[in-house]
């Protein structure tokens, strides 16, 4: 069963098209539910008629229809063309990229990702950022695209709720955050203070360097402090998303304790 406007939708699997059109594809029941609950604008939904055996998916389609969203029914074979997953769940949504205003997030820490190129890491950091009450996330030039399908999936819906800004300049962003009263901390593999010894107090922005390159000389020069997470054994480094979780929840712990 053909999908109307299929060619215009299929191009959204391409990064340039997503950026040019300001739209991206979301697949799977969970993410389509998250999109519906969020402020994101869902333009249309495609579903495979075979998948309507699922009460959950059928109810989801009914909720989208009640919102006045364009619904297209097709079959699994046709829907597969729009999916990245090997075993798609029978539903795909076309979502418009959100344009966030600065200051629209909670009064929490900020996260800057410099040259982070793994989309799975970006998605996981978005998810952790939401859980830790992060105010905003910044991706510098050279980082992976925010709406890469793997990043969208790994975010588990956080991409619809966490204010995130792409292709920002590192120097300008750090200067802007410092002007807003943030203290800039950069995570390193071994250099600087142990994260347990960082003095508490005030708003904090955490900077993470690329998976392969780490912190560059410019970043080290611009931050207020460099911190590391002590490790045991022969482990050389932690995954950047894991490190982000440890540091963000340490900040949250300090704030909750009134330190």
C-alpha positions as semicolon CSV with decimal commas, in nm:
position;residue;x (nm);y (nm);z (nm)
1;X;0,000;0,000;0,000
2;X;0,166;0,320;-0,119
3;X;0,237;0,615;0,110
4;X;0,134;0,953;-0,024
5;X;0,432;1,187;-0,055
6;X;0,671;0,899;0,009
7;X;0,963;1,054;-0,178
8;X;0,947;1,375;0,026
9;X;0,942;1,174;0,348
10;X;1,216;0,928;0,254
11;X;1,465;1,212;0,204
12;X;1,438;1,276;0,579
13;X;1,662;0,974;0,629
14;X;1,936;1,205;0,500
15;X;2,105;1,453;0,734
16;X;2,107;1,740;0,487
17;X;1,737;1,701;0,417
18;X;1,656;1,694;0,789
19;X;1,849;2,014;0,843
20;X;1,706;2,187;0,535
21;X;1,344;2,096;0,607
22;X;1,354;2,112;0,985
23;X;1,184;1,772;1,017
24;X;1,290;1,423;1,120
25;X;1,149;1,072;1,148
26;X;1,063;0,902;1,476
27;X;0,995;0,529;1,480
28;X;0,855;0,291;1,735
29;X;0,563;0,297;1,976
30;X;0,754;0,434;2,275
31;X;0,907;0,731;2,092
32;X;0,582;0,813;1,915
33;X;0,409;0,815;2,255
34;X;0,677;1,047;2,391
35;X;0,636;1,280;2,093
36;X;0,262;1,296;2,152
37;X;0,310;1,387;2,519
38;X;0,568;1,655;2,441
39;X;0,541;2,008;2,298
40;X;0,686;1,879;1,969
41;X;0,479;1,930;1,652
42;X;0,395;1,597;1,488
43;X;0,301;1,653;1,125
44;X;0,184;1,305;1,033
45;X;0,192;0,942;1,136
46;X;0,241;0,631;0,922
47;X;0,142;0,290;1,051
48;X;0,134;-0,066;0,923
49;X;-0,213;-0,218;0,931
50;X;-0,066;-0,551;1,048
51;X;0,058;-0,379;1,364
52;X;-0,290;-0,276;1,478
53;X;-0,324;-0,613;1,649
54;X;-0,147;-0,429;1,933
55;X;-0,396;-0,248;2,160
56;X;-0,125;-0,005;2,262
57;X;-0,045;0,095;1,904
58;X;-0,413;0,115;1,810
59;X;-0,484;0,343;2,105
60;X;-0,186;0,560;2,011
61;X;-0,316;0,607;1,657
62;X;-0,658;0,702;1,796
63;X;-0,499;0,966;2,017
64;X;-0,309;1,113;1,722
65;X;-0,626;1,114;1,514
66;X;-0,809;1,298;1,793
67;X;-0,536;1,564;1,780
68;X;-0,605;1,619;1,411
69;X;-0,271;1,473;1,298
70;X;-0,262;1,335;0,943
71;X;-0,268;0,954;0,958
72;X;-0,162;0,723;0,675
73;X;-0,218;0,349;0,679
74;X;0,019;0,126;0,485
75;X;0,170;-0,222;0,516
76;X;0,484;-0,345;0,689
77;X;0,681;-0,375;0,369
78;X;0,614;-0,016;0,266
79;X;0,676;0,115;0,618
80;X;1,012;-0,062;0,638
81;X;1,154;0,188;0,388
82;X;1,112;0,467;0,644
83;X;1,272;0,276;0,932
84;X;1,627;0,229;1,055
85;X;1,543;-0,054;1,295
86;X;1,581;-0,409;1,168
87;X;1,248;-0,507;1,326
88;X;1,026;-0,196;1,313
89;X;0,728;-0,173;1,547
90;X;0,480;-0,061;1,285
91;X;0,462;0,314;1,339
92;X;0,661;0,617;1,221
93;X;0,598;0,985;1,297
94;X;0,717;1,290;1,107
95;X;0,817;1,550;1,367
96;X;0,918;1,913;1,324
97;X;1,244;2,013;1,489
98;X;1,192;2,226;1,797
99;X;1,336;2,575;1,824
100;X;1,421;2,632;2,186
101;X;1,453;2,965;2,361
102;X;1,742;3,009;2,598
103;X;1,624;2,990;2,954
104;X;1,329;2,764;2,871
105;X;1,470;2,474;3,073
106;X;1,491;2,424;3,451
107;X;1,738;2,611;3,673
108;X;1,990;2,330;3,660
109;X;2,341;2,273;3,526
110;X;2,431;2,309;3,159
111;X;2,612;2,054;2,942
112;X;2,846;2,132;2,652
113;X;2,944;1,853;2,414
114;X;3,254;1,940;2,212
115;X;3,327;1,717;1,912
116;X;3,110;1,430;2,041
117;X;3,058;1,217;1,731
118;X;2,880;0,904;1,851
119;X;2,501;0,953;1,818
120;X;2,434;0,690;2,082
121;X;2,639;0,889;2,333
122;X;2,455;1,211;2,249
123;X;2,118;1,043;2,295
124;X;2,219;0,886;2,625
125;X;2,352;1,218;2,754
126;X;2,023;1,387;2,663
127;X;1,834;1,121;2,855
128;X;2,062;1,154;3,158
129;X;2,046;1,533;3,135
130;X;1,669;1,527;3,165
131;X;1,688;1,295;3,466
132;X;1,944;1,523;3,634
133;X;1,748;1,845;3,574
134;X;1,987;1,996;3,320
135;X;1,883;2,339;3,191
136;X;2,028;2,309;2,841
137;X;2,264;2,105;2,623
138;X;2,500;2,253;2,362
139;X;2,665;2,066;2,075
140;X;2,962;2,242;1,918
141;X;3,053;2,244;1,550
142;X;3,189;1,902;1,460
143;X;2,959;1,711;1,694
144;X;2,712;1,460;1,556
145;X;2,374;1,586;1,438
146;X;2,123;1,603;1,722
147;X;1,846;1,441;1,515
148;X;2,052;1,149;1,391
149;X;1,817;0,845;1,418
150;X;2,045;0,668;1,667
151;X;2,061;0,979;1,887
152;X;1,682;1,013;1,876
153;X;1,633;0,648;1,978
154;X;1,895;0,658;2,253
155;X;1,739;0,972;2,404
156;X;1,422;0,771;2,484
157;X;1,209;1,082;2,433
158;X;1,435;1,334;2,610
159;X;1,508;1,495;2,272
160;X;1,153;1,632;2,280
161;X;1,193;1,792;2,623
162;X;1,554;1,899;2,685
163;X;1,647;2,238;2,532
164;X;1,937;2,159;2,299
165;X;2,136;2,385;2,067
166;X;2,346;2,262;1,776
167;X;2,652;2,388;1,589
168;X;2,746;2,642;1,855
169;X;3,091;2,796;1,890
170;X;3,280;2,671;2,193
171;X;3,434;3,004;2,290
172;X;3,110;3,197;2,247
173;X;2,904;2,943;2,438
174;X;3,139;2,927;2,736
175;X;3,155;3,306;2,745
176;X;2,776;3,328;2,737
177;X;2,733;3,076;3,016
178;X;2,997;3,241;3,230
179;X;2,818;3,571;3,182
180;X;2,503;3,406;3,318
181;X;2,688;3,304;3,633
182;X;2,788;2,950;3,544
183;X;3,115;2,803;3,667
184;X;3,271;2,600;3,385
185;X;3,407;2,254;3,468
186;X;3,568;2,029;3,208
187;X;3,586;1,652;3,239
188;X;3,922;1,486;3,172
189;X;4,046;1,128;3,192
190;X;4,302;1,188;3,467
191;X;4,396;1,556;3,494
192;X;4,267;1,807;3,746
193;X;4,080;1,756;4,070
194;X;3,887;1,448;4,165
195;X;3,521;1,527;4,110
196;X;3,467;1,451;4,480
197;X;3,691;1,746;4,574
198;X;3,530;2,012;4,360
199;X;3,395;2,292;4,575
200;X;3,015;2,305;4,569
201;X;2,797;2,609;4,516
202;X;2,661;2,811;4,226
203;X;2,544;2,702;3,884
204;X;2,773;2,463;3,699
205;X;2,830;2,396;3,330
206;X;3,002;2,069;3,239
207;X;3,215;2,043;2,927
208;X;3,292;1,706;2,768
209;X;3,546;1,659;2,491
210;X;3,535;1,416;2,200
211;X;3,546;1,041;2,254
212;X;3,880;1,002;2,074
213;X;4,046;1,339;2,129
214;X;3,926;1,447;2,471
215;X;3,971;1,808;2,576
216;X;4,153;2,033;2,332
217;X;4,396;2,309;2,438
218;X;4,137;2,580;2,373
219;X;3,889;2,411;2,604
220;X;4,145;2,376;2,883
221;X;4,231;2,743;2,856
222;X;3,868;2,858;2,873
223;X;3,735;2,656;3,168
224;X;3,748;2,735;3,539
225;X;3,845;2,387;3,657
226;X;3,932;2,046;3,513
227;X;3,797;1,743;3,695
228;X;3,834;1,368;3,662
229;X;3,667;1,055;3,794
230;X;3,919;0,830;3,979
231;X;3,927;0,477;3,836
232;X;4,073;0,148;3,950
233;X;4,223;-0,143;3,764
234;X;4,352;-0,123;3,406
235;X;4,062;0,084;3,269
236;X;4,196;0,379;3,069
237;X;3,876;0,581;3,044
238;X;3,501;0,580;3,090
239;X;3,245;0,617;2,815
240;X;3,157;0,986;2,789
241;X;2,787;0,919;2,855
242;X;2,875;0,723;3,171
243;X;3,106;1,002;3,288
244;X;2,832;1,258;3,223
245;X;2,591;1,062;3,441
246;X;2,834;1,037;3,731
247;X;2,921;1,407;3,726
248;X;2,566;1,533;3,672
249;X;2,426;1,333;3,960
250;X;2,713;1,443;4,185
251;X;2,610;1,802;4,112
252;X;2,248;1,713;4,182
253;X;2,351;1,551;4,511
254;X;2,537;1,867;4,617
255;X;2,239;2,085;4,529
256;X;1,995;1,857;4,713
257;X;2,217;1,867;5,022
258;X;2,219;2,246;5,015
259;X;2,595;2,256;4,968
